[in-house]
Amino acid sequence: MRCLVTVSDWPAHWLPGVPLLRALRDAGHDVIVACAASQESALRATGLPVAGVLGDLDMMFLARLAVVTAAARGDGGDRELLDPLDGCPLPPSTGPEDLRDVVRRGRLHIVRETARGAQAVLDLAARTDPDLVLHDRLSLDGILVGRYRSVPHVAWLWGPVGTAETDPRLTPLPVDHTGVFARHGLPPLHPDLVEHVLDPCPADLAPPTRAHRTAVRYEPCWTAGPGAEPEPLPADGEGRWVCVVWSDSVRRSHGTRAHPVARVVEAAGRVPGARVLLLGDPGDVLPGPLPPWVHAAGRRPLADVLPHCAAVVHHGGAGVTMTSVVAGVPQLAVTSGAEEDADGRRLAATGAGRHVRTRPDLPGGVDVPDLVDALTRLLHDPAHTRAARRLRRQALDRPAPADVVPRLEEIATGSRVPA
């Protein structure tokens, strides 16, 4: 079976698919991954064949453009505004007309890169003649290829947001900015065009979709190359470790004023018995020396750290949410984006975590007392631990990626429409 894979321009979207793509290759199937040039090096590090032909639509560019677009409409709050293309702060003198010009430039970039990537992936499909197309939820190119060539296509989900969302703030599918579907005689891009999804979520976190759902186990994937062996984690003594991990995407899309890590660390210092394991480079998120209750754990896989922790605090991204679900650790999601909000709300609804929404009018986006309350409840209410362990059992009961390969073979051979 020949499998063409397309991915959107952000590692957190394609990493959850890597174990399945490896399983397909190990089963003897041909796999090639089409990506943007910015993702080519990281994808090659996974050992998969890669074609860096897609348009450059970095998710941080899209997030920054959304913030500037809201500001141009007059509803951006007090957020720091960054240039969508280069990420630099816009001058304080930037007025409404300047903002509208920034938005126009951003939209032109979207049109140009979407059109370029669409043509490139159709050319690649003509050369490779795939039997099956796989794509992440936000990859327009996979849906386009599957529909245009009448080849079955399957989207993989990476967290609790699905393809049939009713919240207008969520984007269950990409947007066809250039009308490429109409130009190729296809129906408008719509969630119902996605007929098959791979769902890694435990039952209590099941994302909404009208597609045929195939369960698959979520397997955390780490792409960092070899380096120095990290120092052993210190014993927690009389305290309880709280892992604090934050995606750099928050700073890169919303600016440094919106970064809540310093407030999270301050709050943890007020919770009796809590000690912080801080992943990443402290200099990126904390000014000055580390407080005595914080240990800098450096860059290492989150899945390796969580078994030592009583709780984890993060920005609500699907990758860290799902990795923490598999580890069975209670979570506090402190969120600022629509999809992260949905992840945090749905996680809290299971009882396995708590959710705090950031506010642009607050320093760091959050009140420290709210964080202290959430962390205290997370660490000292055993109901959160029981719910987190229930989610873990549900997650581990799902089929391993290798066990899903026969289902993909069935979709490819049983659903293909002759050209």
BADO-537024 format. One line per field, with one value per residue (C-alpha): residue number from 0; x, y, z. Coordinates in steps of 0.02 Angstrom, whole numbers, padded with zeros to 5 digits. Example, Ala and Ser with C-alpha at 12.3 -4.5 7.8 and 13.67 -1.06 7.14 Angstrom:
! residues 2
i [0,1]
X [00615,00684]
Y [-00225,-00053]
Z [00390,00357]
***
This chain:
! residues 419
i [0,1,2,3,4,5,6,7,8,9,10,11,12,13,14,15,16,17,18,19,20,21,22,23,24,25,26,27,28,29,30,31,32,33,34,35,36,37,38,39,40,41,42,43,44,45,46,47,48,49,50,51,52,53,54,55,56,57,58,59,60,61,62,63,64,65,66,67,68,69,70,71,72,73,74,75,76,77,78,79,80,81,82,83,84,85,86,87,88,89,90,91,92,93,94,95,96,97,98,99,100,101,102,103,104,105,106,107,108,109,110,111,112,113,114,115,116,117,118,119,120,121,122,123,124,125,126,127,128,129,130,131,132,133,134,135,136,137,138,139,140,141,142,143,144,145,146,147,148,149,150,151,152,153,154,155,156,157,158,159,160,161,162,163,164,165,166,167,168,169,170,171,172,173,174,175,176,177,178,179,180,181,182,183,184,185,186,187,188,189,190,191,192,193,194,195,196,197,198,199,200,201,202,203,204,205,206,207,208,209,210,211,212,213,214,215,216,217,218,219,220,221,222,223,224,225,226,227,228,229,230,231,232,233,234,235,236,237,238,239,240,241,242,243,244,245,246,247,248,249,250,251,252,253,254,255,256,257,258,259,260,261,262,263,264,265,266,267,268,269,270,271,272,273,274,275,276,277,278,279,280,281,282,283,284,285,286,287,288,289,290,291,292,293,294,295,296,297,298,299,300,301,302,303,304,305,306,307,308,309,310,311,312,313,314,315,316,317,318,319,320,321,322,323,324,325,326,327,328,329,330,331,332,333,334,335,336,337,338,339,340,341,342,343,344,345,346,347,348,349,350,351,352,353,354,355,356,357,358,359,360,361,362,363,364,365,366,367,368,369,370,371,372,373,374,375,376,377,378,379,380,381,382,383,384,385,386,387,388,389,390,391,392,393,394,395,396,397,398,399,400,401,402,403,404,405,406,407,408,409,410,411,412,413,414,415,416,417,418]
X [00000,00064,00027,00041,00043,00018,00048,00017,00157,00175,00259,00121,00002,00107,00201,00049,00045,00228,00205,00068,00170,00315,00198,00138,00317,00364,00216,00293,00192,00268,00253,00302,00266,00234,00272,00327,00514,00514,00463,00576,00726,00622,00522,00679,00741,00596,00665,00519,00538,00497,00456,00467,00351,00204,00170,00244,00099,00179,00048,00132,00108,-00076,-00096,-00012,-00119,-00277,-00224,-00187,-00350,-00447,-00355,-00396,-00579,-00559,-00577,-00396,-00392,-00221,-00126,00049,00040,00172,00204,00128,00271,00426,00358,00433,00329,00231,00276,00169,00121,00035,-00140,-00301,-00259,-00083,-00160,-00277,-00126,-00035,-00190,-00195,-00012,-00043,-00190,-00092,00042,-00091,-00161,00011,00074,-00089,-00095,00087,00070,-00091,-00014,00144,00050,-00061,00097,00173,00015,00020,00197,00166,-00013,-00064,-00188,-00220,-00198,-00165,-00165,-00177,-00339,-00277,-00193,-00298,-00182,-00229,-00415,-00383,-00279,-00399,-00551,-00469,-00397,-00545,-00429,-00484,-00413,-00401,-00372,-00284,-00339,-00212,-00324,-00500,-00547,-00634,-00701,-00882,-00860,-01002,-00901,-00867,-00699,-00633,-00567,-00604,-00534,-00419,-00493,-00489,-00427,-00390,-00545,-00434,-00573,-00692,-00555,-00534,-00721,-00738,-00871,-00830,-00717,-00833,-00813,-00919,-00784,-00683,-00758,-00628,-00533,-00405,-00450,-00319,-00429,-00496,-00684,-00715,-00624,-00697,-00691,-00849,-00848,-00972,-00836,-00806,-00698,-00551,-00475,-00286,-00175,-00086,00102,00207,00341,00501,00601,00752,00917,01048,01133,01208,01123,01013,01051,00946,00793,00817,00720,00564,00597,00444,00370,00267,00333,00227,00291,00277,00298,00253,00254,00356,00205,00123,00265,00286,00102,00043,00205,00298,00166,00046,00168,00101,00244,00314,00141,00121,00288,00243,00078,00162,00272,00115,00045,00102,00213,00226,00393,00414,00504,00524,00552,00641,00758,00712,00788,00651,00510,00576,00670,00812,00869,00757,00659,00714,00559,00601,00716,00763,00745,00809,00751,00694,00540,00388,00338,00500,00466,00280,00295,00390,00255,00094,00027,00070,00034,00036,-00038,-00174,-00093,-00154,00018,00053,-00129,-00127,00047,-00014,-00173,-00069,00039,-00115,-00063,-00189,-00173,-00198,-00222,-00192,-00251,-00255,-00311,-00476,-00416,-00318,-00474,-00574,-00441,-00439,-00629,-00652,-00512,-00587,-00758,-00684,-00625,-00443,-00390,-00434,-00442,-00398,-00425,-00300,-00358,-00269,-00301,-00198,-00007,00045,-00138,-00189,-00222,-00102,-00240,-00340,-00188,-00154,-00332,-00327,-00158,-00209,-00366,-00269,-00139,-00252,-00418,-00399,-00545,-00430,-00302,-00437,-00506,-00332,-00299,-00467,-00419,-00251,-00335,-00452,-00305,-00200,-00347,-00348,-00266,-00080,-00031,00027,-00144,-00229,-00133,-00256,-00399,-00309,-00279,-00465,-00509,-00386,-00448,-00632,-00676,-00577,-00682,-00616,-00548]
Y [00000,00173,00304,00490,00591,00778,00880,01058,01173,01135,00985,00964,00922,00789,00711,00609,00526,00472,00306,00254,00305,00202,00055,00069,00070,-00077,-00173,-00155,-00007,00139,00302,00478,00634,00800,00949,01130,01161,01223,01048,00947,00930,00879,00753,00676,00650,00528,00417,00443,00486,00670,00791,00973,01041,01119,01303,01395,01426,01420,01404,01544,01659,01613,01639,01809,01858,01812,01924,02071,02042,02053,02213,02287,02255,02342,02189,02140,02194,02242,02104,02133,02141,02050,02060,01900,01868,01897,01892,02062,02181,02309,02490,02573,02703,02570,02636,02555,02582,02513,02358,02334,02343,02211,02100,02126,02075,01923,01867,01888,01774,01643,01648,01634,01491,01393,01398,01349,01202,01139,01129,01047,00911,00872,00854,00740,00633,00618,00547,00430,00371,00340,00207,00299,00478,00518,00694,00788,00878,01049,00991,01053,00966,00790,00821,00902,00757,00625,00709,00758,00585,00488,00405,00366,00492,00480,00624,00597,00697,00749,00790,00829,00947,00857,00891,00933,01078,01202,01334,01470,01508,01336,01287,01102,01106,01222,01363,01358,01536,01521,01426,01281,01154,01246,01268,01080,01044,00990,01033,01170,01117,01057,00941,00809,00790,00702,00527,00439,00497,00417,00462,00446,00514,00408,00387,00524,00649,00592,00738,00776,00710,00642,00539,00353,00346,00224,00215,00220,00230,00396,00368,00519,00555,00652,00726,00803,00731,00648,00757,00754,00638,00748,00753,00637,00717,00760,00668,00764,00752,00805,00896,00847,00884,00992,00987,01156,01148,01281,01286,01426,01455,01563,01689,01681,01712,01823,01907,01905,02002,01856,01726,01660,01546,01669,01682,01493,01473,01608,01520,01352,01431,01471,01293,01190,01046,01094,01096,01139,01041,01168,01096,01195,01344,01448,01602,01597,01617,01673,01834,01822,01675,01526,01524,01389,01282,01267,01141,01170,00999,01058,00989,00810,00711,00759,00575,00537,00669,00644,00477,00574,00709,00731,00860,00954,01134,01183,01295,01174,01114,00945,00865,00901,00864,00693,00649,00689,00587,00434,00462,00471,00637,00771,00929,01117,01198,01387,01433,01581,01511,01440,01262,01262,01327,01181,01057,01132,01137,00959,00893,00980,00906,00731,00775,00738,00920,01102,01246,01431,01549,01691,01871,02005,02137,02045,02039,01870,01842,01766,01804,01713,01674,01584,01478,01442,01381,01271,01195,01163,01071,00975,00913,00879,00819,00631,00638,00721,00580,00447,00530,00548,00363,00320,00420,00331,00160,00213,00281,00124,00012,00084,-00015,00011,00095,-00071,-00146,-00006,-00043,-00179,-00055,00069,-00070,-00107,00077,00087,-00069,-00064,00119,00174,00248,00209,00363]
Z [00000,-00047,00087,00058,00219,00233,00390,00446,00495,00681,00767,00897,00754,00668,00814,00872,00700,00699,00794,00672,00519,00584,00611,00430,00368,00480,00407,00233,00167,00073,00169,00115,00218,00130,00241,00239,00226,00406,00467,00354,00471,00623,00522,00447,00625,00651,00514,00395,00209,00187,00044,00099,-00035,00057,00085,00233,00353,00524,00661,00759,00610,00605,00793,00787,00638,00736,00881,00764,00670,00835,00879,00709,00749,00915,01027,01059,01242,01310,01221,01157,00967,00865,00679,00609,00488,00595,00773,00820,00928,00830,00874,01007,00876,00768,00733,00669,00485,00513,00594,00447,00331,00435,00419,00230,00214,00321,00216,00055,00129,00170,-00007,-00088,00022,00019,-00171,-00187,-00068,-00147,-00320,-00253,-00160,-00310,-00415,-00283,-00281,-00470,-00456,-00308,-00347,-00165,-00110,00054,00114,00297,00366,00529,00565,00506,00345,00200,00077,00130,00110,-00059,-00125,-00061,-00138,-00302,-00333,-00258,-00134,00046,00168,00357,00478,00643,00793,00923,01070,01132,00989,00845,00672,00721,00841,00868,00960,00829,00910,00866,00695,00672,00494,00397,00294,00103,00083,-00104,-00163,-00219,-00191,-00308,-00439,-00444,-00456,-00275,-00147,-00021,00122,00261,00412,00327,00194,00329,00333,00441,00595,00709,00889,01028,01168,01311,01310,01438,01326,01160,01035,00934,00757,00629,00545,00568,00723,00740,00914,00930,01082,01111,01119,01170,01041,01074,00930,01017,00956,01066,01193,01367,01489,01601,01786,01894,01969,02153,02286,02333,02520,02615,02466,02315,02142,02027,01849,01762,01573,01446,01258,01183,01071,01206,01204,01015,00979,01124,01181,01346,01443,01424,01490,01658,01713,01841,01918,01920,02008,02134,02168,02194,02327,02427,02422,02572,02521,02336,02246,02062,01927,01787,01614,01479,01497,01651,01569,01438,01563,01733,01775,01899,02006,02039,02202,02326,02292,02105,02022,01839,01756,01586,01419,01434,01381,01483,01489,01584,01717,01752,01846,01981,01996,02093,01969,01810,01760,01577,01442,01387,01226,01166,01169,01352,01397,01314,01379,01555,01526,01480,01635,01747,01827,01882,01777,01792,01621,01617,01443,01326,01156,01095,01069,01232,01321,01251,01306,01482,01499,01438,01548,01701,01660,01683,01858,01810,01816,01838,01716,01732,01586,01567,01554,01452,01586,01719,01737,01669,01628,01795,01978,02095,02223,02088,02047,02231,02254,02098,02143,02323,02267,02135,02259,02407,02336,02301,02178,02050,02066,02049,01892,01816,01843,01764,01608,01603,01604,01464,01363,01381,01335,01158,01017,00989,00824,00750,00787,00688,00527,00471,00490,00376,00250,00254,00225,00079,-00010,00034,00012,-00139,-00277,-00452,-00540]
***
